[in-house]
Amino acid sequence: MNKIEEIIQASKLSELLNKKNEDEKKKNVLVWVLAIVGAVAAVAAIAYAVYRFLTPDYLEDFEDDFEDDFDDDFFEDEEESEQKAEK
């Protein structure tokens, strides 16, 4: 009877170990999937950062030119109105 009980306990133990191995395999697959997704996201972020750094900002140049012209016209109008008022 002792031998039979030992065999039953050994089989239960081996079943538990097999379940743990299956759970570990599932976790391992999940870790690999998350690692791949993270790597792809990191490469995409780096590519976007390089693109933003190397692309010239044409809009900034346009706004600077426009603001300069507007300021000059505004101050010239004030000067003309002051000169007219003095006369």
PDB file with SEQRES, HELIX, SHEET and CRYST1 records, atoms N, CA, C and O in Angstrom:
SEQRES   1 A   87  MET ASN LYS ILE GLU GLU ILE ILE GLN ALA SER LYS LEU          
SEQRES   2 A   87  SER GLU LEU LEU ASN LYS LYS ASN GLU ASP GLU LYS LYS          
SEQRES   3 A   87  LYS ASN VAL LEU VAL TRP VAL LEU ALA ILE VAL GLY ALA          
SEQRES   4 A   87  VAL ALA ALA VAL ALA ALA ILE ALA TYR ALA VAL TYR ARG          
SEQRES   5 A   87  PHE LEU THR PRO ASP TYR LEU GLU ASP PHE GLU ASP ASP          
SEQRES   6 A   87  PHE GLU ASP ASP PHE ASP ASP ASP PHE PHE GLU ASP GLU          
SEQRES   7 A   87  GLU GLU SER GLU GLN LYS ALA GLU LYS                          
HELIX    1 AA1 ASN A    2  LEU A   54  1                                  53    
HELIX    2 AA2 TYR A   58  GLU A   86  1                                  29    
CRYST1    1.000    1.000    1.000  90.00  90.00  90.00 P 1           1          
ATOM      1  N   MET A   1       0.808  -1.194   0.000  1.00  0.00           N  
ATOM      2  CA  MET A   1       0.000   0.000   0.000  1.00  0.00           C  
ATOM      3  C   MET A   1       0.861   1.272   0.000  1.00  0.00           C  
ATOM      4  O   MET A   1       0.505   2.272  -0.625  1.00  0.00           O  
ATOM      5  N   ASN A   2       1.965   1.222   0.689  1.00  0.00           N  
ATOM      6  CA  ASN A   2       2.832   2.392   0.722  1.00  0.00           C  
ATOM      7  C   ASN A   2       3.364   2.731  -0.659  1.00  0.00           C  
ATOM      8  O   ASN A   2       3.454   3.903  -1.026  1.00  0.00           O  
ATOM      9  N   LYS A   3       3.708   1.730  -1.405  1.00  0.00           N  
ATOM     10  CA  LYS A   3       4.249   1.955  -2.748  1.00  0.00           C  
ATOM     11  C   LYS A   3       3.200   2.583  -3.652  1.00  0.00           C  
ATOM     12  O   LYS A   3       3.518   3.467  -4.447  1.00  0.00           O  
ATOM     13  N   ILE A   4       1.965   2.142  -3.540  1.00  0.00           N  
ATOM     14  CA  ILE A   4       0.884   2.680  -4.364  1.00  0.00           C  
ATOM     15  C   ILE A   4       0.647   4.146  -3.992  1.00  0.00           C  
ATOM     16  O   ILE A   4       0.479   4.989  -4.873  1.00  0.00           O  
ATOM     17  N   GLU A   5       0.634   4.446  -2.710  1.00  0.00           N  
ATOM     18  CA  GLU A   5       0.450   5.821  -2.269  1.00  0.00           C  
ATOM     19  C   GLU A   5       1.599   6.708  -2.741  1.00  0.00           C  
ATOM     20  O   GLU A   5       1.379   7.852  -3.138  1.00  0.00           O  
ATOM     21  N   GLU A   6       2.796   6.195  -2.699  1.00  0.00           N  
ATOM     22  CA  GLU A   6       3.958   6.950  -3.174  1.00  0.00           C  
ATOM     23  C   GLU A   6       3.847   7.235  -4.665  1.00  0.00           C  
ATOM     24  O   GLU A   6       4.179   8.329  -5.122  1.00  0.00           O  
ATOM     25  N   ILE A   7       3.382   6.255  -5.413  1.00  0.00           N  
ATOM     26  CA  ILE A   7       3.211   6.428  -6.860  1.00  0.00           C  
ATOM     27  C   ILE A   7       2.138   7.479  -7.143  1.00  0.00           C  
ATOM     28  O   ILE A   7       2.304   8.314  -8.033  1.00  0.00           O  
ATOM     29  N   ILE A   8       1.041   7.439  -6.388  1.00  0.00           N  
ATOM     30  CA  ILE A   8      -0.043   8.410  -6.562  1.00  0.00           C  
ATOM     31  C   ILE A   8       0.463   9.815  -6.225  1.00  0.00           C  
ATOM     32  O   ILE A   8       0.187  10.765  -6.957  1.00  0.00           O  
ATOM     33  N   GLN A   9       1.200   9.948  -5.126  1.00  0.00           N  
ATOM     34  CA  GLN A   9       1.741  11.241  -4.743  1.00  0.00           C  
ATOM     35  C   GLN A   9       2.745  11.759  -5.787  1.00  0.00           C  
ATOM     36  O   GLN A   9       2.780  12.951  -6.093  1.00  0.00           O  
ATOM     37  N   ALA A  10       3.551  10.849  -6.321  1.00  0.00           N  
ATOM     38  CA  ALA A  10       4.515  11.237  -7.344  1.00  0.00           C  
ATOM     39  C   ALA A  10       3.801  11.713  -8.603  1.00  0.00           C  
ATOM     40  O   ALA A  10       4.221  12.675  -9.246  1.00  0.00           O  
ATOM     41  N   SER A  11       2.711  11.019  -8.945  1.00  0.00           N  
ATOM     42  CA  SER A  11       1.971  11.438 -10.138  1.00  0.00           C  
ATOM     43  C   SER A  11       1.306  12.800  -9.917  1.00  0.00           C  
ATOM     44  O   SER A  11       1.275  13.625 -10.830  1.00  0.00           O  
ATOM     45  N   LYS A  12       0.772  13.041  -8.711  1.00  0.00           N  
ATOM     46  CA  LYS A  12       0.183  14.337  -8.404  1.00  0.00           C  
ATOM     47  C   LYS A  12       1.243  15.433  -8.452  1.00  0.00           C  
ATOM     48  O   LYS A  12       1.006  16.531  -8.956  1.00  0.00           O  
ATOM     49  N   LEU A  13       2.409  15.109  -7.919  1.00  0.00           N  
ATOM     50  CA  LEU A  13       3.505  16.068  -7.928  1.00  0.00           C  
ATOM     51  C   LEU A  13       3.936  16.392  -9.359  1.00  0.00           C  
ATOM     52  O   LEU A  13       4.180  17.552  -9.690  1.00  0.00           O  
ATOM     53  N   SER A  14       4.025  15.385 -10.188  1.00  0.00           N  
ATOM     54  CA  SER A  14       4.419  15.623 -11.583  1.00  0.00           C  
ATOM     55  C   SER A  14       3.356  16.426 -12.326  1.00  0.00           C  
ATOM     56  O   SER A  14       3.690  17.241 -13.185  1.00  0.00           O  
ATOM     57  N   GLU A  15       2.065  16.204 -12.002  1.00  0.00           N  
ATOM     58  CA  GLU A  15       0.993  16.997 -12.613  1.00  0.00           C  
ATOM     59  C   GLU A  15       1.109  18.466 -12.217  1.00  0.00           C  
ATOM     60  O   GLU A  15       0.946  19.354 -13.053  1.00  0.00           O  
ATOM     61  N   LEU A  16       1.393  18.718 -10.937  1.00  0.00           N  
ATOM     62  CA  LEU A  16       1.560  20.098 -10.472  1.00  0.00           C  
ATOM     63  C   LEU A  16       2.746  20.764 -11.157  1.00  0.00           C  
ATOM     64  O   LEU A  16       2.668  21.926 -11.556  1.00  0.00           O  
ATOM     65  N   LEU A  17       3.837  20.031 -11.291  1.00  0.00           N  
ATOM     66  CA  LEU A  17       5.012  20.591 -11.961  1.00  0.00           C  
ATOM     67  C   LEU A  17       4.718  20.892 -13.421  1.00  0.00           C  
ATOM     68  O   LEU A  17       5.154  21.918 -13.943  1.00  0.00           O  
ATOM     69  N   ASN A  18       3.982  20.007 -14.085  1.00  0.00           N  
ATOM     70  CA  ASN A  18       3.627  20.240 -15.490  1.00  0.00           C  
ATOM     71  C   ASN A  18       2.730  21.472 -15.638  1.00  0.00           C  
ATOM     72  O   ASN A  18       2.873  22.234 -16.594  1.00  0.00           O  
ATOM     73  N   LYS A  19       1.804  21.664 -14.689  1.00  0.00           N  
ATOM     74  CA  LYS A  19       0.941  22.839 -14.741  1.00  0.00           C  
ATOM     75  C   LYS A  19       1.772  24.103 -14.564  1.00  0.00           C  
ATOM     76  O   LYS A  19       1.547  25.099 -15.252  1.00  0.00           O  
ATOM     77  N   LYS A  20       2.724  24.067 -13.650  1.00  0.00           N  
ATOM     78  CA  LYS A  20       3.589  25.225 -13.444  1.00  0.00           C  
ATOM     79  C   LYS A  20       4.406  25.513 -14.696  1.00  0.00           C  
ATOM     80  O   LYS A  20       4.586  26.674 -15.064  1.00  0.00           O  
ATOM     81  N   ASN A  21       4.897  24.479 -15.346  1.00  0.00           N  
ATOM     82  CA  ASN A  21       5.661  24.674 -16.582  1.00  0.00           C  
ATOM     83  C   ASN A  21       4.793  25.296 -17.677  1.00  0.00           C  
ATOM     84  O   ASN A  21       5.250  26.172 -18.410  1.00  0.00           O  
ATOM     85  N   GLU A  22       3.545  24.845 -17.787  1.00  0.00           N  
ATOM     86  CA  GLU A  22       2.644  25.403 -18.784  1.00  0.00           C  
ATOM     87  C   GLU A  22       2.351  26.877 -18.480  1.00  0.00           C  
ATOM     88  O   GLU A  22       2.308  27.706 -19.389  1.00  0.00           O  
ATOM     89  N   ASP A  23       2.151  27.197 -17.190  1.00  0.00           N  
ATOM     90  CA  ASP A  23       1.912  28.585 -16.810  1.00  0.00           C  
ATOM     91  C   ASP A  23       3.139  29.448 -17.109  1.00  0.00           C  
ATOM     92  O   ASP A  23       3.011  30.583 -17.567  1.00  0.00           O  
ATOM     93  N   GLU A  24       4.315  28.905 -16.847  1.00  0.00           N  
ATOM     94  CA  GLU A  24       5.541  29.637 -17.130  1.00  0.00           C  
ATOM     95  C   GLU A  24       5.709  29.865 -18.623  1.00  0.00           C  
ATOM     96  O   GLU A  24       6.181  30.923 -19.040  1.00  0.00           O  
ATOM     97  N   LYS A  25       5.330  28.891 -19.428  1.00  0.00           N  
ATOM     98  CA  LYS A  25       5.424  29.045 -20.879  1.00  0.00           C  
ATOM     99  C   LYS A  25       4.482  30.143 -21.356  1.00  0.00           C  
ATOM    100  O   LYS A  25       4.846  30.943 -22.218  1.00  0.00           O  
ATOM    101  N   LYS A  26       3.269  30.186 -20.797  1.00  0.00           N  
ATOM    102  CA  LYS A  26       2.312  31.227 -21.175  1.00  0.00           C  
ATOM    103  C   LYS A  26       2.839  32.600 -20.784  1.00  0.00           C  
ATOM    104  O   LYS A  26       2.734  33.553 -21.555  1.00  0.00           O  
ATOM    105  N   LYS A  27       3.407  32.699 -19.585  1.00  0.00           N  
ATOM    106  CA  LYS A  27       3.973  33.962 -19.137  1.00  0.00           C  
ATOM    107  C   LYS A  27       5.162  34.359 -20.014  1.00  0.00           C  
ATOM    108  O   LYS A  27       5.355  35.534 -20.325  1.00  0.00           O  
ATOM    109  N   ASN A  28       5.951  33.362 -20.404  1.00  0.00           N  
ATOM    110  CA  ASN A  28       7.120  33.624 -21.242  1.00  0.00           C  
ATOM    111  C   ASN A  28       6.690  34.188 -22.597  1.00  0.00           C  
ATOM    112  O   ASN A  28       7.318  35.116 -23.107  1.00  0.00           O  
ATOM    113  N   VAL A  29       5.645  33.646 -23.170  1.00  0.00           N  
ATOM    114  CA  VAL A  29       5.131  34.134 -24.453  1.00  0.00           C  
ATOM    115  C   VAL A  29       4.620  35.569 -24.284  1.00  0.00           C  
ATOM    116  O   VAL A  29       4.859  36.421 -25.140  1.00  0.00           O  
ATOM    117  N   LEU A  30       3.929  35.826 -23.195  1.00  0.00           N  
ATOM    118  CA  LEU A  30       3.420  37.170 -22.933  1.00  0.00           C  
ATOM    119  C   LEU A  30       4.568  38.172 -22.794  1.00  0.00           C  
ATOM    120  O   LEU A  30       4.486  39.287 -23.311  1.00  0.00           O  
ATOM    121  N   VAL A  31       5.620  37.783 -22.107  1.00  0.00           N  
ATOM    122  CA  VAL A  31       6.778  38.659 -21.944  1.00  0.00           C  
ATOM    123  C   VAL A  31       7.414  38.955 -23.297  1.00  0.00           C  
ATOM    124  O   VAL A  31       7.798  40.095 -23.555  1.00  0.00           O  
ATOM    125  N   TRP A  32       7.532  37.967 -24.154  1.00  0.00           N  
ATOM    126  CA  TRP A  32       8.118  38.174 -25.482  1.00  0.00           C  
ATOM    127  C   TRP A  32       7.264  39.123 -26.316  1.00  0.00           C  
ATOM    128  O   TRP A  32       7.794  40.001 -26.997  1.00  0.00           O  
ATOM    129  N   VAL A  33       5.959  38.951 -26.265  1.00  0.00           N  
ATOM    130  CA  VAL A  33       5.063  39.818 -27.033  1.00  0.00           C  
ATOM    131  C   VAL A  33       5.190  41.261 -26.550  1.00  0.00           C  
ATOM    132  O   VAL A  33       5.288  42.184 -27.359  1.00  0.00           O  
ATOM    133  N   LEU A  34       5.189  41.452 -25.237  1.00  0.00           N  
ATOM    134  CA  LEU A  34       5.325  42.810 -24.693  1.00  0.00           C  
ATOM    135  C   LEU A  34       6.692  43.406 -25.017  1.00  0.00           C  
ATOM    136  O   LEU A  34       6.800  44.606 -25.268  1.00  0.00           O  
ATOM    137  N   ALA A  35       7.726  42.585 -25.014  1.00  0.00           N  
ATOM    138  CA  ALA A  35       9.063  43.076 -25.351  1.00  0.00           C  
ATOM    139  C   ALA A  35       9.125  43.528 -26.808  1.00  0.00           C  
ATOM    140  O   ALA A  35       9.733  44.556 -27.109  1.00  0.00           O  
ATOM    141  N   ILE A  36       8.516  42.789 -27.696  1.00  0.00           N  
ATOM    142  CA  ILE A  36       8.513  43.152 -29.117  1.00  0.00           C  
ATOM    143  C   ILE A  36       7.728  44.443 -29.336  1.00  0.00           C  
ATOM    144  O   ILE A  36       8.174  45.321 -30.074  1.00  0.00           O  
ATOM    145  N   VAL A  37       6.567  44.564 -28.701  1.00  0.00           N  
ATOM    146  CA  VAL A  37       5.760  45.774 -28.828  1.00  0.00           C  
ATOM    147  C   VAL A  37       6.529  46.975 -28.279  1.00  0.00           C  
ATOM    148  O   VAL A  37       6.506  48.052 -28.875  1.00  0.00           O  
ATOM    149  N   GLY A  38       7.200  46.798 -27.162  1.00  0.00           N  
ATOM    150  CA  GLY A  38       7.992  47.882 -26.580  1.00  0.00           C  
ATOM    151  C   GLY A  38       9.142  48.293 -27.480  1.00  0.00           C  
ATOM    152  O   GLY A  38       9.432  49.481 -27.621  1.00  0.00           O  
ATOM    153  N   ALA A  39       9.798  47.317 -28.089  1.00  0.00           N  
ATOM    154  CA  ALA A  39      10.917  47.623 -28.986  1.00  0.00           C  
ATOM    155  C   ALA A  39      10.431  48.393 -30.219  1.00  0.00           C  
ATOM    156  O   ALA A  39      11.076  49.351 -30.646  1.00  0.00           O  
ATOM    157  N   VAL A  40       9.320  47.984 -30.778  1.00  0.00           N  
ATOM    158  CA  VAL A  40       8.766  48.678 -31.946  1.00  0.00           C  
ATOM    159  C   VAL A  40       8.378  50.113 -31.567  1.00  0.00           C  
ATOM    160  O   VAL A  40       8.625  51.046 -32.331  1.00  0.00           O  
ATOM    161  N   ALA A  41       7.776  50.286 -30.398  1.00  0.00           N  
ATOM    162  CA  ALA A  41       7.391  51.625 -29.946  1.00  0.00           C  
ATOM    163  C   ALA A  41       8.629  52.500 -29.727  1.00  0.00           C  
ATOM    164  O   ALA A  41       8.614  53.686 -30.058  1.00  0.00           O  
ATOM    165  N   ALA A  42       9.687  51.928 -29.178  1.00  0.00           N  
ATOM    166  CA  ALA A  42      10.912  52.697 -28.948  1.00  0.00           C  
ATOM    167  C   ALA A  42      11.543  53.131 -30.274  1.00  0.00           C  
ATOM    168  O   ALA A  42      11.988  54.272 -30.401  1.00  0.00           O  
ATOM    169  N   VAL A  43      11.585  52.245 -31.244  1.00  0.00           N  
ATOM    170  CA  VAL A  43      12.149  52.583 -32.553  1.00  0.00           C  
ATOM    171  C   VAL A  43      11.307  53.671 -33.228  1.00  0.00           C  
ATOM    172  O   VAL A  43      11.848  54.588 -33.846  1.00  0.00           O  
ATOM    173  N   ALA A  44       9.985  53.564 -33.105  1.00  0.00           N  
ATOM    174  CA  ALA A  44       9.112  54.577 -33.699  1.00  0.00           C  
ATOM    175  C   ALA A  44       9.320  55.935 -33.025  1.00  0.00           C  
ATOM    176  O   ALA A  44       9.341  56.964 -33.702  1.00  0.00           O  
ATOM    177  N   ALA A  45       9.469  55.946 -31.720  1.00  0.00           N  
ATOM    178  CA  ALA A  45       9.686  57.205 -31.003  1.00  0.00           C  
ATOM    179  C   ALA A  45      11.022  57.834 -31.395  1.00  0.00           C  
ATOM    180  O   ALA A  45      11.104  59.051 -31.566  1.00  0.00           O  
ATOM    181  N   ILE A  46      12.047  57.035 -31.537  1.00  0.00           N  
ATOM    182  CA  ILE A  46      13.351  57.549 -31.946  1.00  0.00           C  
ATOM    183  C   ILE A  46      13.288  58.104 -33.369  1.00  0.00           C  
ATOM    184  O   ILE A  46      13.840  59.167 -33.651  1.00  0.00           O  
ATOM    185  N   ALA A  47      12.619  57.384 -34.258  1.00  0.00           N  
ATOM    186  CA  ALA A  47      12.498  57.851 -35.642  1.00  0.00           C  
ATOM    187  C   ALA A  47      11.731  59.173 -35.693  1.00  0.00           C  
ATOM    188  O   ALA A  47      12.105  60.068 -36.451  1.00  0.00           O  
ATOM    189  N   TYR A  48      10.687  59.308 -34.918  1.00  0.00           N  
ATOM    190  CA  TYR A  48       9.917  60.551 -34.887  1.00  0.00           C  
ATOM    191  C   TYR A  48      10.755  61.700 -34.331  1.00  0.00           C  
ATOM    192  O   TYR A  48      10.703  62.816 -34.847  1.00  0.00           O  
ATOM    193  N   ALA A  49      11.522  61.428 -33.286  1.00  0.00           N  
ATOM    194  CA  ALA A  49      12.371  62.470 -32.698  1.00  0.00           C  
ATOM    195  C   ALA A  49      13.432  62.940 -33.694  1.00  0.00           C  
ATOM    196  O   ALA A  49      13.702  64.137 -33.795  1.00  0.00           O  
ATOM    197  N   VAL A  50      14.025  62.019 -34.417  1.00  0.00           N  
ATOM    198  CA  VAL A  50      15.031  62.389 -35.421  1.00  0.00           C  
ATOM    199  C   VAL A  50      14.382  63.190 -36.539  1.00  0.00           C  
ATOM    200  O   VAL A  50      14.950  64.174 -37.013  1.00  0.00           O  
ATOM    201  N   TYR A  51      13.209  62.779 -36.955  1.00  0.00           N  
ATOM    202  CA  TYR A  51      12.489  63.510 -38.003  1.00  0.00           C  
ATOM    203  C   TYR A  51      12.191  64.943 -37.563  1.00  0.00           C  
ATOM    204  O   TYR A  51      12.423  65.885 -38.321  1.00  0.00           O  
ATOM    205  N   ARG A  52      11.679  65.109 -36.345  1.00  0.00           N  
ATOM    206  CA  ARG A  52      11.357  66.452 -35.846  1.00  0.00           C  
ATOM    207  C   ARG A  52      12.606  67.308 -35.708  1.00  0.00           C  
ATOM    208  O   ARG A  52      12.559  68.517 -35.936  1.00  0.00           O  
ATOM    209  N   PHE A  53      13.717  66.695 -35.340  1.00  0.00           N  
ATOM    210  CA  PHE A  53      14.955  67.436 -35.148  1.00  0.00           C  
ATOM    211  C   PHE A  53      15.544  67.886 -36.487  1.00  0.00           C  
ATOM    212  O   PHE A  53      16.074  68.992 -36.587  1.00  0.00           O  
ATOM    213  N   LEU A  54      15.456  67.051 -37.497  1.00  0.00           N  
ATOM    214  CA  LEU A  54      16.092  67.346 -38.771  1.00  0.00           C  
ATOM    215  C   LEU A  54      15.211  68.141 -39.737  1.00  0.00           C  
ATOM    216  O   LEU A  54      15.723  68.714 -40.699  1.00  0.00           O  
ATOM    217  N   THR A  55      13.908  68.186 -39.503  1.00  0.00           N  
ATOM    218  CA  THR A  55      13.017  68.906 -40.395  1.00  0.00           C  
ATOM    219  C   THR A  55      13.051  70.395 -40.061  1.00  0.00           C  
ATOM    220  O   THR A  55      12.817  70.772 -38.913  1.00  0.00           O  
ATOM    221  N   PRO A  56      13.338  71.244 -41.043  1.00  0.00           N  
ATOM    222  CA  PRO A  56      13.364  72.687 -40.765  1.00  0.00           C  
ATOM    223  C   PRO A  56      11.949  73.202 -40.506  1.00  0.00           C  
ATOM    224  O   PRO A  56      10.968  72.651 -41.006  1.00  0.00           O  
ATOM    225  N   ASP A  57      11.869  74.255 -39.724  1.00  0.00           N  
ATOM    226  CA  ASP A  57      10.579  74.843 -39.377  1.00  0.00           C  
ATOM    227  C   ASP A  57      10.340  76.066 -40.262  1.00  0.00           C  
ATOM    228  O   ASP A  57      10.768  77.175 -39.943  1.00  0.00           O  
ATOM    229  N   TYR A  58       9.652  75.844 -41.371  1.00  0.00           N  
ATOM    230  CA  TYR A  58       9.401  76.921 -42.308  1.00  0.00           C  
ATOM    231  C   TYR A  58       8.372  77.909 -41.769  1.00  0.00           C  
ATOM    232  O   TYR A  58       8.446  79.098 -42.077  1.00  0.00           O  
ATOM    233  N   LEU A  59       7.440  77.453 -40.990  1.00  0.00           N  
ATOM    234  CA  LEU A  59       6.387  78.315 -40.468  1.00  0.00           C  
ATOM    235  C   LEU A  59       6.961  79.377 -39.548  1.00  0.00           C  
ATOM    236  O   LEU A  59       6.490  80.514 -39.550  1.00  0.00           O  
ATOM    237  N   GLU A  60       7.962  79.030 -38.768  1.00  0.00           N  
ATOM    238  CA  GLU A  60       8.578  79.998 -37.865  1.00  0.00           C  
ATOM    239  C   GLU A  60       9.197  81.153 -38.652  1.00  0.00           C  
ATOM    240  O   GLU A  60       9.063  82.311 -38.257  1.00  0.00           O  
ATOM    241  N   ASP A  61       9.863  80.853 -39.745  1.00  0.00           N  
ATOM    242  CA  ASP A  61      10.452  81.900 -40.581  1.00  0.00           C  
ATOM    243  C   ASP A  61       9.367  82.796 -41.177  1.00  0.00           C  
ATOM    244  O   ASP A  61       9.527  84.015 -41.225  1.00  0.00           O  
ATOM    245  N   PHE A  62       8.288  82.209 -41.623  1.00  0.00           N  
ATOM    246  CA  PHE A  62       7.194  82.975 -42.205  1.00  0.00           C  
ATOM    247  C   PHE A  62       6.580  83.907 -41.172  1.00  0.00           C  
ATOM    248  O   PHE A  62       6.319  85.072 -41.471  1.00  0.00           O  
ATOM    249  N   GLU A  63       6.344  83.415 -39.965  1.00  0.00           N  
ATOM    250  CA  GLU A  63       5.742  84.249 -38.926  1.00  0.00           C  
ATOM    251  C   GLU A  63       6.654  85.404 -38.555  1.00  0.00           C  
ATOM    252  O   GLU A  63       6.179  86.516 -38.329  1.00  0.00           O  
ATOM    253  N   ASP A  64       7.954  85.159 -38.488  1.00  0.00           N  
ATOM    254  CA  ASP A  64       8.887  86.223 -38.150  1.00  0.00           C  
ATOM    255  C   ASP A  64       8.844  87.329 -39.196  1.00  0.00           C  
ATOM    256  O   ASP A  64       8.835  88.509 -38.847  1.00  0.00           O  
ATOM    257  N   ASP A  65       8.818  86.967 -40.453  1.00  0.00           N  
ATOM    258  CA  ASP A  65       8.768  87.968 -41.519  1.00  0.00           C  
ATOM    259  C   ASP A  65       7.470  88.762 -41.459  1.00  0.00           C  
ATOM    260  O   ASP A  65       7.473  89.982 -41.627  1.00  0.00           O  
ATOM    261  N   PHE A  66       6.386  88.082 -41.225  1.00  0.00           N  
ATOM    262  CA  PHE A  66       5.090  88.747 -41.180  1.00  0.00           C  
ATOM    263  C   PHE A  66       5.005  89.715 -40.011  1.00  0.00           C  
ATOM    264  O   PHE A  66       4.515  90.833 -40.166  1.00  0.00           O  
ATOM    265  N   GLU A  67       5.477  89.298 -38.845  1.00  0.00           N  
ATOM    266  CA  GLU A  67       5.423  90.162 -37.671  1.00  0.00           C  
ATOM    267  C   GLU A  67       6.288  91.404 -37.861  1.00  0.00           C  
ATOM    268  O   GLU A  67       5.904  92.490 -37.427  1.00  0.00           O  
ATOM    269  N   ASP A  68       7.436  91.263 -38.494  1.00  0.00           N  
ATOM    270  CA  ASP A  68       8.297  92.414 -38.719  1.00  0.00           C  
ATOM    271  C   ASP A  68       7.614  93.434 -39.625  1.00  0.00           C  
ATOM    272  O   ASP A  68       7.667  94.632 -39.347  1.00  0.00           O  
ATOM    273  N   ASP A  69       6.990  92.992 -40.678  1.00  0.00           N  
ATOM    274  CA  ASP A  69       6.299  93.900 -41.589  1.00  0.00           C  
ATOM    275  C   ASP A  69       5.147  94.595 -40.891  1.00  0.00           C  
ATOM    276  O   ASP A  69       4.936  95.794 -41.075  1.00  0.00           O  
ATOM    277  N   PHE A  70       4.414  93.863 -40.106  1.00  0.00           N  
ATOM    278  CA  PHE A  70       3.267  94.443 -39.419  1.00  0.00           C  
ATOM    279  C   PHE A  70       3.713  95.510 -38.426  1.00  0.00           C  
ATOM    280  O   PHE A  70       3.116  96.584 -38.359  1.00  0.00           O  
ATOM    281  N   ASP A  71       4.758  95.220 -37.656  1.00  0.00           N  
ATOM    282  CA  ASP A  71       5.241  96.188 -36.673  1.00  0.00           C  
ATOM    283  C   ASP A  71       5.719  97.471 -37.344  1.00  0.00           C  
ATOM    284  O   ASP A  71       5.448  98.566 -36.852  1.00  0.00           O  
ATOM    285  N   ASP A  72       6.423  97.343 -38.456  1.00  0.00           N  
ATOM    286  CA  ASP A  72       6.921  98.528 -39.152  1.00  0.00           C  
ATOM    287  C   ASP A  72       5.768  99.394 -39.651  1.00  0.00           C  
ATOM    288  O   ASP A  72       5.799 100.615 -39.492  1.00  0.00           O  
ATOM    289  N   ASP A  73       4.767  98.786 -40.241  1.00  0.00           N  
ATOM    290  CA  ASP A  73       3.632  99.535 -40.751  1.00  0.00           C  
ATOM    291  C   ASP A  73       2.884 100.221 -39.621  1.00  0.00           C  
ATOM    292  O   ASP A  73       2.442 101.359 -39.776  1.00  0.00           O  
ATOM    293  N   PHE A  74       2.740  99.565 -38.514  1.00  0.00           N  
ATOM    294  CA  PHE A  74       1.995 100.113 -37.393  1.00  0.00           C  
ATOM    295  C   PHE A  74       2.687 101.356 -36.843  1.00  0.00           C  
ATOM    296  O   PHE A  74       2.043 102.371 -36.581  1.00  0.00           O  
ATOM    297  N   PHE A  75       4.005 101.266 -36.671  1.00  0.00           N  
ATOM    298  CA  PHE A  75       4.728 102.402 -36.126  1.00  0.00           C  
ATOM    299  C   PHE A  75       4.802 103.560 -37.128  1.00  0.00           C  
ATOM    300  O   PHE A  75       4.796 104.722 -36.721  1.00  0.00           O  
ATOM    301  N   GLU A  76       4.871 103.267 -38.407  1.00  0.00           N  
ATOM    302  CA  GLU A  76       4.881 104.321 -39.411  1.00  0.00           C  
ATOM    303  C   GLU A  76       3.556 105.070 -39.402  1.00  0.00           C  
ATOM    304  O   GLU A  76       3.535 106.292 -39.547  1.00  0.00           O  
ATOM    305  N   ASP A  77       2.455 104.353 -39.233  1.00  0.00           N  
ATOM    306  CA  ASP A  77       1.146 104.997 -39.181  1.00  0.00           C  
ATOM    307  C   ASP A  77       1.060 105.928 -37.980  1.00  0.00           C  
ATOM    308  O   ASP A  77       0.505 107.021 -38.088  1.00  0.00           O  
ATOM    309  N   GLU A  78       1.593 105.517 -36.844  1.00  0.00           N  
ATOM    310  CA  GLU A  78       1.559 106.362 -35.654  1.00  0.00           C  
ATOM    311  C   GLU A  78       2.387 107.627 -35.865  1.00  0.00           C  
ATOM    312  O   GLU A  78       1.976 108.720 -35.476  1.00  0.00           O  
ATOM    313  N   GLU A  79       3.547 107.467 -36.479  1.00  0.00           N  
ATOM    314  CA  GLU A  79       4.410 108.618 -36.717  1.00  0.00           C  
ATOM    315  C   GLU A  79       3.742 109.612 -37.673  1.00  0.00           C  
ATOM    316  O   GLU A  79       3.832 110.822 -37.465  1.00  0.00           O  
ATOM    317  N   GLU A  80       3.083 109.117 -38.703  1.00  0.00           N  
ATOM    318  CA  GLU A  80       2.411 109.976 -39.673  1.00  0.00           C  
ATOM    319  C   GLU A  80       1.263 110.729 -38.988  1.00  0.00           C  
ATOM    320  O   GLU A  80       1.072 111.921 -39.227  1.00  0.00           O  
ATOM    321  N   SER A  81       0.511 110.040 -38.146  1.00  0.00           N  
ATOM    322  CA  SER A  81      -0.608 110.711 -37.474  1.00  0.00           C  
ATOM    323  C   SER A  81      -0.104 111.749 -36.487  1.00  0.00           C  
ATOM    324  O   SER A  81      -0.753 112.778 -36.304  1.00  0.00           O  
ATOM    325  N   GLU A  82       1.043 111.508 -35.841  1.00  0.00           N  
ATOM    326  CA  GLU A  82       1.619 112.494 -34.923  1.00  0.00           C  
ATOM    327  C   GLU A  82       2.108 113.720 -35.701  1.00  0.00           C  
ATOM    328  O   GLU A  82       1.943 114.852 -35.248  1.00  0.00           O  
ATOM    329  N   GLN A  83       2.709 113.490 -36.871  1.00  0.00           N  
ATOM    330  CA  GLN A  83       3.193 114.602 -37.672  1.00  0.00           C  
ATOM    331  C   GLN A  83       2.028 115.445 -38.177  1.00  0.00           C  
ATOM    332  O   GLN A  83       2.124 116.671 -38.223  1.00  0.00           O  
ATOM    333  N   LYS A  84       0.944 114.805 -38.549  1.00  0.00           N  
ATOM    334  CA  LYS A  84      -0.240 115.536 -39.008  1.00  0.00           C  
ATOM    335  C   LYS A  84      -0.843 116.337 -37.862  1.00  0.00           C  
ATOM    336  O   LYS A  84      -1.319 117.455 -38.060  1.00  0.00           O  
ATOM    337  N   ALA A  85      -0.821 115.777 -36.693  1.00  0.00           N  
ATOM    338  CA  ALA A  85      -1.405 116.462 -35.530  1.00  0.00           C  
ATOM    339  C   ALA A  85      -0.585 117.674 -35.163  1.00  0.00           C  
ATOM    340  O   ALA A  85      -1.142 118.669 -34.699  1.00  0.00           O  
ATOM    341  N   GLU A  86       0.725 117.625 -35.356  1.00  0.00           N  
ATOM    342  CA  GLU A  86       1.596 118.752 -35.024  1.00  0.00           C  
ATOM    343  C   GLU A  86       1.371 119.913 -35.999  1.00  0.00           C  
ATOM    344  O   GLU A  86       1.540 121.071 -35.619  1.00  0.00           O  
ATOM    345  N   LYS A  87       1.004 119.629 -37.213  1.00  0.00           N  
ATOM    346  CA  LYS A  87       0.830 120.673 -38.236  1.00  0.00           C  
ATOM    347  C   LYS A  87      -0.434 121.368 -38.011  1.00  0.00           C  
ATOM    348  O   LYS A  87      -0.777 122.284 -38.758  1.00  0.00           O  
TER     349      LYS A  87                                                      
END                                                                             
